[in-house]
Amino acid sequence: MRLIKRIRDLIDGSLNDLLDGLEDPETMINQLIRDMEATIRDTRQHTLAALTQRNVVQHRLDKARRDVDRWQENAELAVDKQRDDLARRALLKKREAVAAVTSVEAQLAEAEAAIAELRQQLHLLEEKVQEARRRRDTILSRKRRVQTGGNDIIRGFERFAHYEDAIRRDIAAGAGDLELHEPDLEAEFEAIKRDRDLDAELKALKAKREEDEA
């Protein structure tokens, strides 16, 4: 994610600047604060975009669930009309809708996790800006007292180090697994099993409808 890389570069670059130019810590920490504030604005925009995408996925999930109910009703209607051919097709469509529900539910879970991560990151960034502002006041105070206060500046920013670990974990997240196509022979057996299962499901549905009418 480019935003995460920007944050990591921002932290690493600022620390290097502090090490290379301790004669002007005020300018450096002011720049660090400006960079972090800009990153916070970008993070908020990414969070809003993620929320919008989550809503789109939720809409797709709601539709898929309605499709499951609709095809179940169609299958029952076909059985009532003694249209086994239509009932089988409706049951097959229902299975496709169930599979879609499972897939979209996984997508929704990923979207929710991404939103939670962005919110956590935003909260951490906002805390870091406040900390940086407090450190700026401390730096200015020490600068007035001691010209050799560079080591104190570095120690003040060492508390930022644990944030880099969180960033690295975020960068490492999100790798997906490749799905391989099954051989044609496997597909043929799957089709046989599917037809067998459909026959059983159709038989059970017809028995249920006959029992309801009795």
KENUKOL-428238 format. One record per residue: residue number from 1; residue in one letter; x, y, z of N, C-alpha, C in turn. Coordinates in steps of 0.001 Angstrom, whole numbers. Example, Ala and Ser with C-alpha at 12.3 -4.5 7.8 and 13.67 -1.06 7.14 Angstrom:
ATOM/k/r/n_c1/n_c2/n_c3/ca_c1/ca_c2/ca_c3/c_c1/c_c2/c_c3
ATOM/1/A/13190/-5690/7800/12300/-4500/7800/13200/-3300/7800
ATOM/2/S/12850/-2250/7080/13670/-1060/7140/12900/30/7870
//
This chain:
ATOM/k/r/n_c1/n_c2/n_c3/ca_c1/ca_c2/ca_c3/c_c1/c_c2/c_c3
ATOM/1/M/852/-1192/0/0/0/0/890/1245/0
ATOM/2/R/695/2143/-948/1569/3302/-1083/1542/4197/149
ATOM/3/L/360/4311/746/243/5174/1916/1127/4673/3049
ATOM/4/I/1134/3368/3280/1964/2797/4335/3432/3044/4030
ATOM/5/K/3836/2884/2774/5229/3130/2399/5605/4591/2651
ATOM/6/R/4682/5489/2357/4945/6907/2618/5199/7166/4092
ATOM/7/I/4388/6535/4946/4566/6738/6386/5919/6199/6827
ATOM/8/R/6262/5014/6323/7550/4432/6700/8710/5306/6230
ATOM/9/D/8625/5786/4988/9675/6663/4477/9747/7956/5282
ATOM/10/L/8577/8438/5687/8533/9678/6466/9266/9508/7791
ATOM/11/I/8986/8410/8477/9631/8188/9770/11130/7976/9594
ATOM/12/D/11522/7104/8664/12941/6822/8453/13696/8070/8022
ATOM/13/G/13108/8814/7062/13785/10011/6563/13952/11066/7635
ATOM/14/S/12950/11241/8461/13034/12259/9503/14100/11919/10527
ATOM/15/L/14203/10644/10871/15233/10247/11820/16622/10477/11231
ATOM/16/N/16787/10182/9964/18085/10434/9328/18409/11918/9325
ATOM/17/D/17393/12745/9044/17623/14187/9058/18067/14664/10437
ATOM/18/L/17449/14117/11461/17840/14508/12811/19297/14139/13084
ATOM/19/L/19710/12987/12611/21081/12557/12847/22075/13412/12076
ATOM/20/D/21689/13862/10887/22611/14600/10033/22620/16101/10307
ATOM/21/G/21598/16634/10973/21513/18096/11099/21036/18550/12448
ATOM/22/L/21713/18133/13482/21271/18461/14829/21397/19946/15154
ATOM/23/E/22059/20710/14284/22220/22130/14578/20919/22907/14431
ATOM/24/D/19904/22304/13749/18628/23012/13569/17454/22072/13827
ATOM/25/P/17327/21573/15058/16250/20616/15347/14860/21208/15200
ATOM/26/E/14685/22499/15440/13363/23107/15350/12801/23000/13945
ATOM/27/T/13624/23306/12941/13175/23225/11553/12811/21793/11179
ATOM/28/M/13628/20861/11641/13406/19466/11271/12125/18915/11889
ATOM/29/I/11884/19219/13146/10674/18667/13773/9423/19347/13234
ATOM/30/N/9538/20628/12861/8403/21295/12231/8047/20625/10898
ATOM/31/Q/9077/20269/10137/8829/19585/8865/8214/18215/9100
ATOM/32/L/8705/17526/10123/8151/16227/10461/6659/16338/10798
ATOM/33/I/6307/17348/11561/4898/17548/11933/4061/17839/10699
ATOM/34/R/4566/18671/9804/3811/18976/8582/3602/17711/7741
ATOM/35/D/4660/16902/7636/4536/15666/6858/3518/14705/7476
ATOM/36/M/3546/14601/8793/2609/13704/9457/1173/14208/9322
ATOM/37/E/975/15503/9391/-364/16059/9218/-888/15789/7805
ATOM/38/A/-9/15894/6814/-418/15587/5439/-782/14105/5303
ATOM/39/T/-13/13255/5970/-293/11828/5915/-1609/11509/6600
ATOM/40/I/-1920/12222/7671/-3204/12032/8348/-4350/12372/7407
ATOM/41/R/-4214/13446/6660/-5271/13812/5708/-5460/12716/4665
ATOM/42/D/-4346/12175/4166/-4449/11100/3178/-5079/9848/3784
ATOM/43/T/-4720/9551/5026/-5282/8366/5683/-6786/8505/5856
ATOM/44/R/-7241/9703/6190/-8689/9924/6320/-9389/9708/4986
ATOM/45/Q/-8773/10158/3906/-9368/9962/2584/-9431/8476/2232
ATOM/46/H/-8354/7742/2535/-8346/6307/2279/-9419/5601/3115
ATOM/47/T/-9603/6058/4341/-10616/5448/5201/-12011/5670/4637
ATOM/48/L/-12279/6881/4161/-13581/7162/3559/-13809/6306/2319
ATOM/49/A/-12759/6142/1509/-12877/5302/314/-13145/3851/692
ATOM/50/A/-12476/3375/1748/-12686/2001/2197/-14105/1801/2720
ATOM/51/L/-14641/2811/3401/-16018/2728/3891/-17007/2657/2723
ATOM/52/T/-16743/3447/1687/-17605/3416/505/-17571/2042/-153
ATOM/53/Q/-16366/1478/-283/-16239/152/-885/-16928/-909/-28
ATOM/54/R/-16822/-764/1296/-17488/-1709/2191/-19003/-1688/1973
ATOM/55/N/-19557/-489/1770/-20994/-369/1528/-21402/-1034/217
ATOM/56/V/-20541/-932/-792/-20822/-1587/-2072/-20854/-3105/-1893
ATOM/57/V/-19876/-3622/-1165/-19819/-5068/-927/-21026/-5526/-115
ATOM/58/Q/-21431/-4734/867/-22598/-5083/1673/-23852/-5162/809
ATOM/59/H/-23976/-4222/-137/-25122/-4240/-1052/-25120/-5521/-1885
ATOM/60/R/-23939/-5931/-2364/-23844/-7167/-3149/-24212/-8376/-2304
ATOM/61/L/-23809/-8360/-1038/-24134/-9479/-155/-25638/-9564/82
ATOM/62/D/-26262/-8427/312/-27716/-8417/520/-28440/-8976/-706
ATOM/63/K/-27971/-8596/-1887/-28602/-9088/-3121/-28421/-10599/-3249
ATOM/64/A/-27222/-11090/-2961/-26964/-12531/-3073/-27848/-13316/-2116
ATOM/65/R/-28049/-12791/-923/-28924/-13478/38/-30374/-13484/-439
ATOM/66/R/-30792/-12376/-1042/-32159/-12354/-1595/-32305/-13358/-2734
ATOM/67/D/-31236/-13521/-3514/-31279/-14482/-4621/-31450/-15906/-4100
ATOM/68/V/-30801/-16227/-2982/-30959/-17566/-2398/-32428/-17817/-2071
ATOM/69/D/-33059/-16864/-1396/-34468/-17017/-1027/-35363/-17092/-2268
ATOM/70/R/-35054/-16274/-3263/-35893/-16231/-4461/-35855/-17554/-5219
ATOM/71/W/-34659/-18119/-5387/-34562/-19375/-6131/-35138/-20552/-5349
ATOM/72/Q/-35079/-20477/-4018/-35734/-21506/-3215/-37251/-21462/-3435
ATOM/73/E/-37812/-20277/-3441/-39239/-20124/-3684/-39599/-20600/-5091
ATOM/74/N/-38745/-20295/-6071/-39014/-20736/-7442/-38997/-22260/-7548
ATOM/75/A/-38057/-22885/-6844/-37983/-24349/-6875/-39249/-24965/-6282
ATOM/76/E/-39732/-24420/-5180/-40950/-24933/-4568/-42157/-24746/-5485
ATOM/77/L/-42188/-23587/-6147/-43295/-23350/-7078/-43268/-24344/-8234
ATOM/78/A/-42079/-24628/-8754/-41964/-25575/-9861/-42404/-26971/-9445
ATOM/79/V/-42042/-27360/-8215/-42469/-28672/-7718/-43992/-28716/-7625
ATOM/80/D/-44596/-27639/-7125/-46057/-27588/-7014/-46714/-27738/-8379
ATOM/81/K/-46060/-27219/-9405/-46608/-27291/-10768/-46137/-28533/-11513
ATOM/82/Q/-45448/-29437/-10770/-44936/-30681/-11361/-43996/-30405/-12532
ATOM/83/R/-43206/-29380/-12375/-42182/-29046/-13374/-40809/-29355/-12796
ATOM/84/D/-40456/-30651/-12837/-39176/-31056/-12259/-37989/-30401/-12960
ATOM/85/D/-38127/-30188/-14271/-37022/-29587/-15012/-36744/-28163/-14491
ATOM/86/L/-37817/-27409/-14287/-37647/-26061/-13762/-37151/-26079/-12318
ATOM/87/A/-37621/-27046/-11551/-37200/-27145/-10154/-35695/-27401/-10070
ATOM/88/R/-35200/-28297/-10927/-33761/-28583/-10924/-32957/-27332/-11283
ATOM/89/R/-33432/-26618/-12285/-32707/-25396/-12681/-32746/-24355/-11565
ATOM/90/A/-33870/-24256/-10893/-33973/-23296/-9791/-33044/-23676/-8640
ATOM/91/L/-32981/-24975/-8343/-32092/-25424/-7269/-30623/-25171/-7619
ATOM/92/L/-30295/-25344/-8908/-28925/-25058/-9336/-28602/-23573/-9173
ATOM/93/K/-29558/-22728/-9550/-29373/-21287/-9369/-29236/-20928/-7889
ATOM/94/K/-29993/-21610/-7069/-29893/-21366/-5634/-28496/-21694/-5136
ATOM/95/R/-27928/-22795/-5606/-26578/-23167/-5196/-25561/-22104/-5613
ATOM/96/E/-25737/-21596/-6811/-24842/-20534/-7271/-24960/-19304/-6371
ATOM/97/A/-26185/-18985/-5968/-26389/-17835/-5093/-25770/-18071/-3719
ATOM/98/V/-25879/-19302/-3207/-25257/-19630/-1920/-23740/-19465/-2011
ATOM/99/A/-23155/-19925/-3112/-21715/-19773/-3304/-21332/-18294/-3368
ATOM/100/A/-22179/-17494/-4017/-21917/-16051/-4098/-21967/-15425/-2713
ATOM/101/V/-22903/-15852/-1896/-22996/-15332/-527/-21704/-15608/226
ATOM/102/T/-21198/-16833/120/-19962/-17199/815/-18797/-16341/352
ATOM/103/S/-18694/-16137/-970/-17599/-15349/-1517/-17680/-13887/-1080
ATOM/104/V/-18871/-13309/-1169/-19017/-11894/-839/-18857/-11673/666
ATOM/105/E/-19265/-12656/1472/-19050/-12538/2916/-17569/-12436/3235
ATOM/106/A/-16743/-13202/2507/-15297/-13131/2714/-14768/-11756/2305
ATOM/107/Q/-15280/-11226/1200/-14865/-9893/761/-15255/-8825/1781
ATOM/108/L/-16443/-8990/2356/-16898/-8027/3356/-16009/-8078/4598
ATOM/109/A/-15616/-9281/4992/-14734/-9421/6150/-13394/-8738/5887
ATOM/110/E/-12863/-8885/4668/-11607/-8231/4320/-11761/-6704/4346
ATOM/111/A/-12887/-6215/3843/-13119/-4773/3838/-13210/-4226/5257
ATOM/112/E/-13891/-4969/6121/-14018/-4537/7517/-12649/-4515/8193
ATOM/113/A/-11824/-5524/7905/-10486/-5575/8493/-9631/-4405/8007
ATOM/114/A/-9747/-4068/6728/-8987/-2950/6182/-9403/-1634/6828
ATOM/115/I/-10704/-1466/7028/-11201/-247/7670/-10691/-149/9104
ATOM/116/A/-10738/-1274/9823/-10255/-1275/11202/-8769/-917/11265
ATOM/117/E/-7996/-1444/10307/-6557/-1142/10274/-6306/334/9977
ATOM/118/L/-7055/878/9028/-6896/2291/8696/-7269/3188/9877
ATOM/119/R/-8344/2837/10572/-8747/3638/11725/-7703/3574/12828
ATOM/120/Q/-7153/2389/13041/-6115/2251/14052/-4875/3065/13670
ATOM/121/Q/-4523/3001/12401/-3373/3754/11908/-3605/5255/12047
ATOM/122/L/-4817/5694/11719/-5145/7107/11835/-5038/7560/13286
ATOM/123/H/-5558/6753/14191/-5480/7089/15612/-4023/7186/16060
ATOM/124/L/-3198/6252/15606/-1785/6264/15988/-1070/7489/15433
ATOM/125/L/-1376/7823/14184/-759/9003/13582/-1141/10275/14343
ATOM/126/E/-2402/10385/14713/-2844/11569/15446/-2138/11661/16799
ATOM/127/E/-1936/10519/17450/-1187/10524/18701/254/10944/18471
ATOM/128/K/836/10479/17375/2225/10807/17087/2410/12295/16801
ATOM/129/V/1433/12905/16148/1527/14344/15897/1515/15102/17218
ATOM/130/Q/632/14694/18107/595/15357/19411/1908/15159/20158
ATOM/131/E/2439/13956/20074/3718/13691/20720/4829/14532/20102
ATOM/132/A/4811/14645/18777/5825/15446/18103/5732/16916/18506
ATOM/133/R/4523/17397/18664/4363/18797/19098/4907/18992/20509
ATOM/134/R/4640/18008/21369/5199/18113/22719/6721/18054/22693
ATOM/135/R/7241/17177/21841/8701/17080/21730/9292/18363/21170
ATOM/136/R/8571/19019/20258/9061/20283/19721/9231/21307/20842
ATOM/137/D/8245/21373/21741/8373/22299/22865/9571/21951/23737
ATOM/138/T/9762/20648/23933/10910/20227/24748/12227/20571/24066
ATOM/139/I/12278/20343/22765/13499/20641/22008/13841/22122/22085
ATOM/140/L/12832/22942/21891/13077/24385/21944/13592/24803/23325
ATOM/141/S/13025/24190/24353/13466/24522/25706/14910/24094/25928
ATOM/142/R/15257/22903/25497/16623/22419/25678/17612/23171/24795
ATOM/143/K/17141/23555/23617/18029/24305/22725/18472/25599/23370
ATOM/144/R/17575/26205/24109/17920/27459/24767/18925/27231/25897
ATOM/145/R/18854/26055/26531/19719/25792/27673/21062/25209/27276
ATOM/146/V/21022/24228/26379/22258/23502/26064/22388/23328/24553
ATOM/147/Q/23506/23741/24003/23732/23619/22568/23975/22167/22171
ATOM/148/T/24405/21354/23088/24713/19958/22790/23539/19054/23128
ATOM/149/G/22352/19547/22975/21177/18751/23330/20714/17815/22242
ATOM/150/G/21555/17558/21230/21157/16687/20120/20814/15282/20553
ATOM/151/N/21584/14760/21517/21295/13401/21966/19923/13298/22614
ATOM/152/D/19531/14373/23335/18202/14378/23944/17114/14352/22878
ATOM/153/I/17361/15026/21759/16375/15035/20670/16183/13634/20117
ATOM/154/I/17307/12949/19901/17215/11591/19347/16491/10676/20319
ATOM/155/R/16813/10780/21599/16140/9935/22576/14634/10219/22614
ATOM/156/G/14289/11486/22434/12867/11817/22438/12119/11151/21300
ATOM/157/F/12790/10943/20167/12125/10332/19018/12293/8821/18968
ATOM/158/E/13059/8244/19882/13199/6786/19885/11884/6099/20227
ATOM/159/R/10959/6820/20859/9654/6242/21146/8834/6010/19882
ATOM/160/F/9272/6611/18778/8600/6362/17501/8969/4993/16924
ATOM/161/A/10013/4336/17481/10546/3134/16843/9520/2017/16761
ATOM/162/H/8716/1833/17800/7770/726/17793/6717/899/16700
ATOM/163/Y/6512/2137/16251/5546/2368/15176/6009/1736/13863
ATOM/164/E/7348/1666/13665/7863/1059/12446/7492/-414/12366
ATOM/165/D/7462/-1118/13511/7085/-2528/13509/5658/-2714/13009
ATOM/166/A/4763/-1830/13476/3371/-1921/13027/3265/-1684/11527
ATOM/167/I/4063/-760/11011/4045/-456/9575/4543/-1660/8777
ATOM/168/R/5605/-2298/9254/6136/-3459/8531/5127/-4596/8501
ATOM/169/R/4403/-4782/9600/3384/-5823/9610/2287/-5516/8595
ATOM/170/D/1939/-4218/8480/894/-3817/7534/1343/-4044/6098
ATOM/171/I/2649/-3762/5833/3169/-3936/4472/3168/-5409/4095
ATOM/172/A/3469/-6277/5104/3557/-7703/4829/2193/-8344/4635
ATOM/173/A/1114/-7623/5056/-228/-8209/4991/-804/-8094/3590
ATOM/174/G/-1752/-8915/3272/-2546/-8758/2062/-2160/-9619/892
ATOM/175/A/-1129/-10554/1042/-747/-11400/-87/-1820/-12464/-308
ATOM/176/G/-2233/-12663/-1523/-3300/-13638/-1832/-2751/-14927/-2402
ATOM/177/D/-3478/-15987/-2261/-3106/-17299/-2807/-3674/-17455/-4212
ATOM/178/L/-2885/-18085/-5089/-3351/-18351/-6457/-4182/-19621/-6477
ATOM/179/E/-5303/-19553/-7183/-6169/-20725/-7305/-5901/-21414/-8640
ATOM/180/L/-5658/-22719/-8592/-5355/-23491/-9795/-6619/-24171/-10307
ATOM/181/H/-6740/-24245/-11628/-7897/-24925/-12221/-7751/-26426/-12031
ATOM/182/E/-8847/-27093/-11700/-8853/-28542/-11560/-8796/-29178/-12947
ATOM/183/P/-8207/-30374/-13074/-8189/-31074/-14371/-9606/-31341/-14849
ATOM/184/D/-9732/-31568/-16173/-11034/-31807/-16772/-11699/-33032/-16172
ATOM/185/L/-10909/-34067/-15863/-11478/-35285/-15280/-12137/-34980/-13948
ATOM/186/E/-11484/-34180/-13141/-12069/-33797/-11861/-13385/-33040/-12079
ATOM/187/A/-13412/-32182/-13091/-14622/-31405/-13370/-15781/-32318/-13752
ATOM/188/E/-15480/-33386/-14513/-16535/-34308/-14911/-17133/-35013/-13701
ATOM/189/F/-16249/-35458/-12791/-16752/-36122/-11585/-17538/-35154/-10706
ATOM/190/E/-17102/-33905/-10650/-17834/-32907/-9872/-19236/-32702/-10445
ATOM/191/A/-19327/-32714/-11789/-20636/-32547/-12433/-21553/-33723/-12096
ATOM/192/I/-20962/-34940/-12079/-21764/-36119/-11727/-22275/-36016/-10298
ATOM/193/K/-21371/-35620/-9401/-21766/-35477/-7999/-22829/-34388/-7826
ATOM/194/R/-22666/-33297/-8603/-23636/-32214/-8509/-25030/-32676/-8945
ATOM/195/D/-25072/-33431/-10070/-26367/-33926/-10541/-26979/-34887/-9526
ATOM/196/R/-26132/-35734/-8927/-26638/-36670/-7930/-27221/-35922/-6731
ATOM/197/D/-26486/-34885/-6291/-26962/-34099/-5157/-28249/-33351/-5501
ATOM/198/L/-28321/-32841/-6734/-29530/-32136/-7150/-30731/-33079/-7172
ATOM/199/D/-30501/-34323/-7659/-31597/-35298/-7670/-32097/-35553/-6260
ATOM/200/A/-31138/-35693/-5330/-31528/-35960/-3946/-32268/-34766/-3357
ATOM/201/E/-31773/-33557/-3656/-32417/-32363/-3118/-33808/-32187/-3713
ATOM/202/L/-33943/-32469/-5014/-35243/-32372/-5668/-36227/-33388/-5085
ATOM/203/K/-35736/-34606/-4861/-36591/-35650/-4298/-37088/-35258/-2914
ATOM/204/A/-36141/-34670/-2104/-36530/-34252/-761/-37541/-33111/-813
ATOM/205/L/-37351/-32189/-1759/-38262/-31056/-1890/-39657/-31524/-2295
ATOM/206/K/-39724/-32480/-3237/-41018/-32988/-3689/-41719/-33717/-2540
ATOM/207/A/-40937/-34470/-1760/-41536/-35184/-640/-42097/-34201/392
ATOM/208/K/-41353/-33104/602/-41806/-32110/1563/-43091/-31444/1088
ATOM/209/R/-43127/-31122/-206/-44335/-30467/-747/-45537/-31425/-686
ATOM/210/E/-45327/-32693/-963/-46421/-33665/-879/-46912/-33801/556
ATOM/211/E/-45947/-33767/1492/-46319/-33859/2905/-47111/-32639/3335
ATOM/212/D/-46702/-31439/2844/-47411/-30208/3183/-48849/-30234/2646
ATOM/213/E/-49048/-30825/1448/-50370/-30842/832/-51282/-31885/1458
ATOM/214/A/-50660/-32899/2099/-51466/-33994/2681/-52292/-33528/3880
//
